Amino acid sequence: MAKFLDISLIITSVGLILSVILQSKGAGLGGLTGADTGGVFTARRGIERILFWVTIVLCVVFFGLVITIIILAR
């Protein structure tokens, strides 16, 4: 049971990292120069909305797995 939880935690964390990296569009070196990097809020449409919700779901699953592993370790 513990191995299954550990493997699922690793898979979830890799998915969470990838989803966060895919969301950070335009976060290149332009932000270092002090230029405006688009402070205007826009509506999420299409794949951006799906990626946003996937990130939220992965985050909830990640924290749920961590709490489960901590409780079972006692």
Backbone hydrogen bonds, N-H to C=O, Kabsch-Sander energy under -0.5 kcal/mol:
donor,donor_aa,acceptor,acceptor_aa,energy
5,L,1,M,-2.1
6,D,2,A,-2.4
7,I,3,K,-2.6
8,S,4,F,-2.4
9,L,5,L,-2.0
10,I,6,D,-2.0
11,I,7,I,-2.3
12,T,8,S,-2.3
13,S,9,L,-2.4
14,V,10,I,-2.2
15,G,11,I,-2.2
16,L,12,T,-2.4
17,I,13,S,-2.4
18,L,14,V,-2.4
19,S,15,G,-2.3
20,V,16,L,-2.0
21,I,17,I,-2.3
22,L,18,L,-2.4
23,Q,19,S,-1.1
24,S,20,V,-1.0
24,S,21,I,-0.6
25,K,23,Q,-2.3
27,A,24,S,-0.9
31,G,28,G,-1.0
32,L,29,L,-1.1
33,T,29,L,-0.7
33,T,30,G,-0.5
35,A,30,G,-0.9
48,E,45,R,-1.5
50,I,46,G,-1.7
51,L,47,I,-2.7
52,F,48,E,-2.0
53,W,49,R,-2.2
54,V,50,I,-2.4
55,T,51,L,-2.0
56,I,52,F,-1.7
57,V,53,W,-2.5
58,L,54,V,-2.6
59,C,55,T,-2.0
60,V,56,I,-2.2
61,V,57,V,-2.5
62,F,58,L,-2.5
63,F,59,C,-2.3
64,G,60,V,-2.2
65,L,61,V,-2.5
66,V,62,F,-2.4
67,I,63,F,-2.3
68,T,64,G,-2.1
69,I,65,L,-2.6
70,I,66,V,-2.3
71,I,67,I,-2.4
72,L,68,T,-2.4
73,A,69,I,-1.3
74,R,70,I,-0.6
74,R,71,I,-0.9
